[in-house]
Amino acid sequence: MVKKTEVLAIIPARGGSKSIPQKNIRKLAGHPLIAYSIAAGLQSKYVTRTIVSTDSEEIAGVAASYGGEVPFLRPASLAEDETPDFPVFKHVLNKLAAEEGYQPDVVIQLRPTSPLRPVDCVDAAVETLLAHPDADCVRGVVPSGQNPYKMWRPGEHGEIVSLLQDEFKEPYNMPRQKLPKTFWQTGHIDAIRIRTVLEKESLTGNCIYPLYIDPAYTVDIDTLNDWAWAEWRVQNSDLSFVRPGRAPRPVPTDVKLVVLDFDGVLTDNRVWVNQDGVEWVAANRSDGWGIRQLKTHGIDVIVLSTETNPVVTARCRKLQIEVAQGVGDKKAALEILLRERNLAEDRVVYMGNDVNDLSVYPLVGCFFAPTDAHPEVLLQADLVVSEKGGRGAVRELADMLLANMKREVQEWPKR
């Protein structure tokens, strides 16, 4: 009987980020940043354990809610600004060996700051490592944006000197086509043989094999500008990458009906009540404009609300959209609606924010959620918009659908 290779994924996530406070648990397109790396470990066919190394109780709680193991906290001395990766990994391995008698064959490093991973990234790295017995490590790389043969460094007397000058005469004056290809290491994946860590006291060793990654996946979050770029890529890219929760379905290209929850979607989920018991809610005018644009383009909109309240009626009347109130079973109500309108699921999208909305998931082509939806909804939604409920989430949904429709029309003649 062949022993299964034990592959341990370690996600380093300290709590003291200064460039972006609480970076590891800040929401990126609806999910905490760390959730993308946890998902990469959990969705791999080779990884047997996914452990988060953190000094923060708060990060530990978020990690656990997304399926990551946090069997112990990292000491503060290993969570400083300049702490390198190696002692962090030795701490995890030593604790697991001492407390559980556990030792993996391969260790994977999944850095949270590179959240966009190809779906086969982790498995391909493990397979490359196992296919090369001489390999100490496999590291993800992309083509260099700038060739280092054309780079400079400070000299001893204020001048600049060529960074690389051993191999060619004046490489900085050579055509780039004549220079060797060079690569930049990314934070997507490191697959490390255990002997490299224990015997060579290194996370790379001497023999390093590459995992070539499409540069379209290159995102390294260190600043808020990096964050904005990463979030845009998550929400607007056609790339297939590892996402938290269930595998997302693509946005349908021929939507005929948008179904919305009311509280927490068209409102911010708060309610004001005066002394006479009259309720007031807050709505967003941009959501109304988005709904108008949908209707202009032939996409109908309807609200299914659990509540029965005059304020719901009034808002939907203002938006000139149909509403069904007092809906206790949204799945049953939607089944009737689709049957009456003779609509297939791939013509319908839904936006909801709470667990009672999840029942409609199998009836629609795509399930959207505001970024402040219930955690269980965030896990199961196909797409989480960046705006909150009642703060422009519906407008963002409308913009996405209309952009998708426009892109389909533009691409059609090319087929």
N, C-alpha and C positions, 0 to 999 in steps of 0.2 A: 504494500500500500504506500503510495507516494504522499509524503507530508505536504499539506497545503502551505504555500508561501504566506507567511504572516506579514501583512503590510500595515504599518501604523502611520496614519496621517496626523501631523502636529501642526496646529494653527497658532502662531504666536500673536497674542493680542493684549498688549499691556494697556493700562488705563490712563497713562499720563501723557497722551498726545497733546502737543502744544500748538502745532500748526493748524490743526482742526480739532478743537476740544471734543472729547468723547467720540472720536472718529470711528472707532470700531463698531459702535452701536448706533451711530447716526444713520438715519434711513436713506438708502439709495434706491430711488424708484419704489418706495413702499416697504423695503426690507432692510434690516440693519446690515451694514457693510459686511460684517463677519458672516452673515447667513449665506453669502454666495460661496465662500470658501468651505463652510460646513457642508453645503449641498454638494460641492465637488467631491468631498470625501465620501459622503453617504451614497452618492449615485454611482461611484466607481464599482466595477465588478471585482476588483482586486483588493481594495482597502477593507481591512477587517475591523479596524477601530479608528475613530476620528476624535482626537483629543484637542481641546483648546487649552493653551498655556497662558494664564492670565493672573495678574495680581489683584484684579478687581472683582468684588462680589457682584456688582451690577452687570459687568460683562459676562460673568459666569452664569447668571440667571438667564440672560438673553440667549447665550449660547446653548444652554440646556433646553430652552423652549424650542429651538430649531434642531434639536437632535444631537448636538455635540456633547461629548463627555467632558466633565470637569471634575476629575476625581480628587484634585487638590489644587490649592492656589500656589502661584509662583511667589517666592519671597521678594520683598521690595528691593533688595539688593540686586536682583536680576531683572528689574523693570525700570532701569534708569535710561536717560536719553542716549547714552553711549554704550549700552550693554550690547555686545555682539550676540549673534545667534547661537554659537556653539555652546556656551555654558547653559543657555536656556534648554537646549536639546538634551544635554547631559543630565540636567536636573530632572527632566521628565523621564528619561530612560532609567536613571538611578532609582527614582521613586517607584516606578513600576516594577523594577526588578526586586527591590527590597520589600515592597508591600504586597505584591501579587506573584512574584516569581515569573514575571512576564518579560520576554525579550522578543522583539520582532526580527524578521529577516531583512526587511526593507523599511526605511523611514521616508515619509513624504513630507516635504515642507510646502504648505499652502499659505502664502502671504495674503492677508485680507486686502492689501492695497492694490492687488491686481485681480479685480473681481470678474472680468470678462474672460472666461476660459472656454475654449472649444470643448464640445461635449465629450470628445475622446482624449482630452489632454492628459488626464491622470493615468488612464489605462495605457495609453501609448508610451508614456514615460516609463511605467513599470515594465512593459513588454520589451522596451529597448534595453533597459538595465539587465533584465533576466536573459536576454538574447546575447549579451556580451559578458562572458564570465570575467574578462579583464577590467570591466568598467567599475570604477569606484562610485560614480555618480552620473546621473543624467540631468542636464540643466536645460530649461526652456530658453530659446534664443530667437531673436528676430534680426533681419538685416539692419545694419547700422544706418541711422539716418544721415550721419556724416562719416566719411571714411577717416579713421584716425591717422592714416598716412599723410593727410593734409592738415593735421592739427599741430599746434605749437605749445611750448611750455616756457616759463621764465628761465632765462639764463642766469649766470652768476653776477653779471655786471649791468643788469637792466635791459639787455637785449632779449630776443626770443630765439629759441632753437627748436628744430624739428622734434616732434614727440617721438617719431620712429624714423631712425636713419641708418640702421645697420644693414638692411636688406637691399636698398636701392640708393642710387645717387640722386639727390634732390627729388624725392618722391612727391613733394608738394607741387612740383612743376610738371608731373607726369599726367597724362590723360587718365581719368578715373577707370576707364576700361582696361588699362594696363596694370592696375593695382589689384592685389588680392581682395577677394570678398572678405568682409569682416562682419561680425555679428555682435549684437548688444544683448546682454543677459536680461531676462525679464523676471518678474516676481510670480509668474503663473505657477511654476512647478519646479521642484528639485526632488529627484528620486535618489536616495542614498543607500548604499549597501551598509548593513549594520557594522561590518568589519571596518569600514571607513571611519565611522564615528569612534568605535571602541579601541581599535588598534592604531589607526593613523591620527587620532585626535583631530579630526577634520570633518567638515560637512561636504567637502568636494573630493578630497584625495588628489591623486596625480593623474588618473585616467578618467577624463570627463567626456561623455558622449553628449551630442546635442539632441534636443527635440526641437525641430524647426517649427515655429508657430507663425501663422499668417500675421503680418504686422497690423492688419485691421483690428486685431484683438488687443493691441497695445494700449493699455491704460495703467498708469501708475499714479495713484492718488497721494499727493503730498500737500497740495494747496486747495483752496476753495475753487480756483479756476479749473484745476484738475477734476474736482468733484463735479462741477457743472458739465464738463465735457463727458465724464463717465456716465452721468445720469442721462444726458442727451443720447449717448450711444445705446444705453439699455433700452430706452423708450422708442427710439426711432430707427435703430439698425435692423437690417434684414439678417444679421449674423445669427447663427445657431450657437448658443452658448449655455452653460450650466446656469440654471436659475433655482432659487429656493422654491419649495413646494412642488406640486405636481407639474408635469411637463406642460408648458403653455401651448394653447392652440393659437394659430395665426388669426389676425383680424379678418373677418370675411370681406370680400371685395364687392359684394352686391347686397348690401344691407337694406332691408325694407322697413324694419321696425326696431326702435330703441325702447327698451322697457327700463324704467327707473323706479327705485325705491324713493321715498320722499324724505323722511327724517334721516339726516346724516349724509344725504346725497344732494338734494336740492336745498337743504338747510345745513347749518353747522352742528346739528343735533342738540342744540340748546333750545329752551323754551322760556319765555317770560310770562308770568301769570299775575294779573292785577287783582285787586281786592274783590272784584266781582267774579273772579274765576275765568276771565277772558284771557285766552292764550295768544301770544305773539311769537313769531319766529323770524329769524334773519335769513334772507335769501341774497343771491348774487345776480346783479343785472347782466354780467357777462354770460352766465349760464342761460339766461333768457335769450340773449342774442345767438348763442350757439344752437339752441333749440329752433329758433326761427330759421337759421341757415339750413339745418337738417330738413325742415319741412319744405323749404324752398327747393331743395334738391330731391324731393320726392321720398324722403325718409320720415315715416310717421313716428310719433313719440307718445307713449302712454305711461302713466304712473300707477303702480300697484302699492298701496299703502296699508299697513296694518292698522293704523289709527283711523278713527272716524272723527273728523274735526272740520269745522267751517273754514279754518285757515288753509287747509289743504285744498278745499274746493275753490276758495278765492284765488289762491296762487295759480292753480291749474287753469282756471277760467281766464286769468290775465295772460297766461302763456298760450292760451287757445289749444290746450292738449287734453286728451281724454284721461279720466282718473277713475280708478276703482278703489273704494275705501272699505275698511273693515275686513281686509283679506287675511284670514287666519292661515290658510294653506296656499301659499303663493305658487307652489308647483301645480296644484290642481287648477288654480285660476288661470295660470299661463297655458296649461294644456288646452283648456276650453278656448282661450283667446286664439291660440295658433290654429286650432281646428276650425274655428269660425272664419278665420282669415285665410285659411289654406296656405299657411306659411311653413316652410321647412326650417329646421333649426339653424342652418347656415345662412339664413336671411335675417337672423335676429341676434341682437346683442343686449346685454343686461348690465346695469350698474347697481351694486348694492354694497352696504357697509357692515351688515351684521349677520350673525350665524343663521338667522331665519331666512336669509336670502339664498343661502347655499343650495337649498333644495332644487332651485331652478337650473343649476349648473348643467345637467345633462340635456336640458331642453333648448339651450341656446348655443349659437356658434362660437361666442366669445363672452367671457364674464369679466367685467371691469370692476375695479374698486378704487375709491379715493385713498390717498396715502395715509389717512388717519382711521381707516377701517379697523374692525376687530382683528386681532392677530390671526385668528383662524381663517378669516376671510382673506387676509393678505397672503397666507400660505397657499390657498387654493385658487385664487384668482388667476386668470390667464394674463391679465395685464393690470398693473397698479399705476395709476396716473400720479403725477407729482403734486397735484393740488389737493387740498382738503375738501371734504364735503361742505357745500354751501359757500365755498371760497373759490369757485372756478373749476371744480372737478368735471362738471358736465360740459362746460365750454371746452375743456381740454379733450374730452371724449369726442365731442362734435368735430373739433379741428382734426383729430386723428382720422376719423371716419371719412371726412371730406378729402383730406390729403391722400388717403388710401384710394378713394374713388378716383381722384384726379390722376394719380400715378398709374392706375389700371388703364385708364383711357389713353394716357400718353404712351404706354408700353404696348398696347394692343396691336397697332399697325406693324410692329417689329416682329411679331410672331409668325 
